[in-house]
Amino acid sequence: MGHPNVLYGIIPYCYKIYLCCMQLSKNFSLAEMTKSVTAKRLGIDNTPNEQQIEYLRELCANVLQPLRDELGPILITSGLRVPELNKAVGGSGTSQHCALNGAAADIDMDAKNTEVFNYIKDNLVFDQLIWEFGSKECPDWVHVSYNYGKNRGQVLRAVKQNGKTKYLNYES
């Protein structure tokens, strides 16, 4: 498979417009799932390839759209991060945000983060669900991933220990 900008033989500018308008589900667009201020600031092309788009579609169809249908609009603060962008933001080398074997999104609804977390945990199929930092009452944000048929249903809590992020099994 070649570079995504030659997909369907469309010239790069037209391809970018095509991607900008692509819907991944009823309420989620590819533009929303690839938007990154860091990529823009550093000049990193966060354009997905065909496989990454398919992984993002699965995440939207199986997790994000059902979540939105239940709770209303949700704010995605991080979706796809190509490996160069993932490195620039200090992401894990195995992050599902890179959509190499699934896809991930970070959701930040402030005071509703606990409700978001619990709805996903109790009602949806997912690979990983992470209560990201915060307090015992509310995470700072929620990370969720979907792994295209290989979902572990792993529920974790991210904490800082000695200045490093550790992932512990979530206990309610």
Secondary structure, 3 states (H helix, E strand, C coil): CCCHHHHHHCCHHHHHHHHHHCECCCCCEHHHHHCCHHHHHHCCCCCCCHHHHHHHHHHHHHHHHHHHHHHCCCCEEECCCCHHHHHHCCCCCCCHHHCCCCEEEEECCHHHHHHHHHHHHHHCCCCEEEEECCCCCCCCEEEEEECCCCCCCEEEEEEEECCEEEEEECCC
